[in-house]
Amino acid sequence: MACLQWIDQVSVTILVDNSTDLLLTNSAHATRPPLIKNEKFKLPPLVAEHGFSALINIIKYDQISGEKNSADKSSDKNNTFLFDTGVSENGVIDNADIFGIDFSGVDRIILSHGHFDHFAGLVNVLKRISSFRRPTNTHVIDIFTHPDAFLRRWEIYPDGKRAKSPFLDERQLQELGARLHKTTSVSFLPSEESPLLLITGQIPRKTSFEKGFSFQYAESPDDKGNLVPDALVKDDQAIVVNVRDKGLVILTGCRHAGVVNTINYAKKITGIHKIYAIIGGFHLPADGGIYEEAIEPTLKELQNIDPAYVVPCHCTGWKATNKIIDLMPEKFIQSSVGTVFTF
């Protein structure tokens, strides 16, 4: 297996998240979108929705010249990645347009898992990318995900209510120019030869309190309509980079695998034990059940892990977020649509 190389900087632009706040101020690691531009209030406003999407840009400087490395000097697209695409068809597109992000430089998309609040905007993102590449349309868009992201899933609740979830259509994605990379193993981008970013693949479940998504079932492959338990959400994966002299920055989607399991696995597969920042959904809503029960032990372990910064997003939940603020005020950074986090 390749060894994850260090980088000098990673920037994470939050394109879709559950909240937006125009009054947040800039800090050392967070650049907020401007409220005013050209002596006018900047409109239209950004859209918040129950989903997640982030644009990741990686910079590595030449050790001798101090300039960007050769891949960066020719084009930043080799080190730019889109992580998830939100819960609505156009939310990520609308927000990107406000920022002036056209996706023309994106040719690698990473899906955290196969839940619609993380992939619903994918089709329109692919169409937008394709529009920049006509008339030749010879360039494919690589999509990296776990095989289980394509399962046809249902949610069945204790009160008997049930609903079929939207699902990824593999053929449709391929028709739109996607080349699918489905693997349970660790992957490196841009390549094995230049491993600047790591995708964890399937994350082992070790803790007793991180129990997945108990209401989830999947249609069995026998096409007879049978549903089988799918509580572990095995396709849940994370992104990891290694910032020089600082440690790992870990980006999560919903974190059905568990924040602690994810961090511990990232340490194991990289051999790096220092955590610089953890950003993304922690899936700790105050539901009165297994997720709320996991808040205390999760945050206790998070304190022991001692990351420099904690940025809860998306489905973390207000109760867990407030506890993070209480327990780790100097580490907490508030997320909001439009924020660019730079480490």
N, C-alpha and C positions, 0 to 999 in steps of 0.2 A: 504494500500500500504506500502511496506517496505521502510525504510529510508536509503538513500545512505550512506554507511559507509565511513569514511575517509581512505585514504591509505597513505603510506609514499613516494611512488615514482611511476611514470608512465614513461615508455620509449616507444617512437614511432619511429620505423624504417621505413623510406620512401623507399618502394620497387619499386613503380611506380609513376612518376610525369612527368610534362611537360618539365623539364629541368634538366641538370646535369652539374656540374662545379667542375672539379678536383682541382682547385686552391683555393677553399674556406678553411679558417682556422678554427680550433676548437675555441669554445667559452664556456662560463659557462654552457650553456644548449644545445649546438649542437656539436656532435662529427662527424667529416667528415671522409669519407673513405680514407685510406692511398693511396697516389700516388705511393709510393715505398715500396716494400717488398722483403727482402732477396737480397738487392742491385740491384734489377731490378724494372723497371716500372711495376706496377701491371696491367696485361692484362688478359682477354679481358676487354674493357671498359664497364662501366655500360650503359644501354640503357634507354633513355628518350622517352616517348611517351605521346600522349594526352589522359591520363587516370590517375587513382589513385589507389594505394594500400599501406597499411601500416600494419606492425606487431606491436601489442600492448602488452606490458608486464607490469604487475602490481605487486608491492611488498608492503606487509604490514608486519611490524615487530611486534613481541610479545611485549606487553607493559612492561612485567616484565623482560624477559631475554634479550630483544633487538635483538633477532634473528628473522629470517623469521618465519612467522606463520606455523602451522603444515601442511597446504596444500602446502605451498611453499617448505618446507623441504623434503617432499616426492617426489614432482615433480613440476616443474614450469609450466607444461602444463595446470594445472587447472586455471592459471591466464594469459595465453597467448591466444591472439585472433587475427585473421586475418580480417582486415577491407578492403573490396573490393579487386578486383583481376585484375585491369588494362584493357586495350583496345585491346590487342593482345592475341593470344592463349598462347604464350610462354614468353612474356616479363617479367612477374612477376617470372616465373620459372627461366629464365636465370639470372636475377639479384640476386635472392635468392641463386642460385648455386655459384655465385661469392662470396657472403658473407658467404657461408657455412651453410645456413639455409635450412634444408631439409623438413620442415613442418611436420615431424613425431610427434612432440609434439602438433600440432594444431588439436583440435577437435571441435572448435567453430569458425564459420565464420559469420561475420556480413556484410550484404550488405546495403549500404547507400540508394540505390534506383535501379530501374530496367532499367538503361541506359547502353548500351554495353561498354562504356568506363570505366565502373566500375565492369562489370561482365564477360567480354569476356575470361578471363583466368581461370574462375572457374572450367570448366570441367577438364582441365589439372592439376589444383591444386588437385582436388578430386582424379584423377588418381594417382598422385604422392603420396598422403597420403595413398591411398589404397595399393600401391606397398610396403609400409613399414609394412603393416599389414597382408600380406599373410603368410601362406595359410589359416588362420582361417577367416580373414576378418569379425570378429564378432563386431568390434567397429564401430559405426556409427559416422558420422560427422554432428554436428548440425549446421544448417544454419538459421539465424534469419533475417527476412525481413518483409516488409509490403505486404499484399495481392496484391496490385496494381503493385508490381514489376514484376508480371507475365503477365501483359497486353501486347497485341500485338499492337505496336504503330507505328504511322506514323508521319513524319514531313512534313508539308505543308507550303511553304513560300509565301510571298506576290506576288512574280513574277510568281507563279503558279507551280514552281518546287516542287516535292514531292518525298519522299523516305520512304520505309518500313524499320523500325529499326530491327536489330537482337533482338531476345527475349529469355527469359529463358525458357527452356524446363523442366517442373516439373518432368515428368516421367523419363527423362534422368538423372536428378540429383539424383532421388531416386534409380535408378538402379546402380549408382556409390557409393551408401552408404550414401546418404544425408538424414537426418531427418529434414524436413522443419517445422519451427516455423513461421507461418504467423499471425501477429497481428498488430492492429492499436494502441495498448496501450503501455504504458511504460513497459519495461522489465528490469530485473536485472540479472547480471551474476557475478560470476559463478552460483548463485542461490538466491532465495528469502531469504534464511537463511544466506547467505554470500554475501550481495549486494555491491560488490566493484566497479562495472561498471554498468552504466545505458544506455539503448537504449531508445531514446525519443519516438519512435513510431511516429504517425502522429502529425505534428506540426501545431498549429493554426496559421492562417494568420491574423495578426492584423494591420501591417503597410500599408500605402497607396502606398508606392513606391516599395515594393517587390512583383512582379506580376507573379512570376512563369515562365513558358516556353510557351509563347503564340502560338508558331508554332506547338505544339504537339496535336495529335489526337490519339484516341484509337479505335480499332475495337469493335463494340458493341457486347454484348454477344448473340445476336439473330442469329449469324452465317450467316447473309445476306450481309455481306460486308460493312455495313454502318459504317461510322466513326463519332465519337462523340468528342467534345472538351475535352481535357485533360490537360489544361494549368497549373493547380495547382501542378501537379506532387505530388500527395498526399503521395506517398510512400517515399518521401525524409525525411530521419531521421538522427540523429546525435548520437554520443557517448559522455558520460559525466562521469568524475571521479572527486572525491573530495580529493585534496591533503591536508594533515593535516597542519593547520595553514596558508595555502596559498590561498585556494579557488578552484574554478572549472577549470578543463582543459576540453575544448570542442573540439572534433574532427569531422570535417564535410567532406562530399564527394564533391558534387557540390554546395550545398546550394541553391537549387531551392526554398526552403521555405523562404529564406532570412536570412542573418547573424543575423540581429537584432531580427527577430521573433524567431530564434533558441536560441539565448542567453537569451532572455526574458522568453521563455518557460522553459529553463533549470533552471533559477532562481526560477520560479514558482513551478516546480515540486520537486525541492530539498529543497526549503526554504533557499538557500545559494545565497547571492547576490554579493559576491566577485569573480571576474573572474581572474584567474591566467594566463591562456593562451587560445587562440583560434587558432586552426591549421586546415588547409584544404582549399578546394576550396570555393571561395566566389561568384562565378558566376557573375562577373561584367565586362565582356569584353566590349571593346570600339566598340560597334556595330552601333552607331548612333541612337539607339532606346531606348527601355525601360531599358535595362541593363546599358547603359551608363548614362541615366538619373538618375539611382538609385545610382550612385557612390557618388555624393556629400551628399545626405541625409543619406546614409548608413555610410559613414565615419564620418559625424557629430555625429550620434548616437553612433558610436563606440568610439569616443573620450569621449562622456559623460559616457559611460559604463566603460571606463578606465581600460581595462585589463592590466596586467603587461607585457604580451608579445603577439605579433600578428605575425602569421606565415602563410602568404598567399601561397596557392599551386594551382596546376592544372589549373582550369578555371577562376581564379581571374582576369587575364588580366594584361598586362603591365601598362596600364594607371592607373588603380586602385592601383596596387602595388606601382608604383612610388609616387602616392599621399599619400599612407600609409607611405612611407619612409620620405616624406616631412613633414607630419603632426605629425608623431609619431616615429621619428628616433631612440629614445632610447628603443622603444618597438618592433621594427621590427627585425625579424630574417629571413634570406634568406633560402628558402627550396632548396633542391637538392636531386636527387636520391642517396641513400646510406647514407644520414644523419640520425643519431640517435638523436632525441630530448629527453632530459631527464628533467623531472620536479619533 
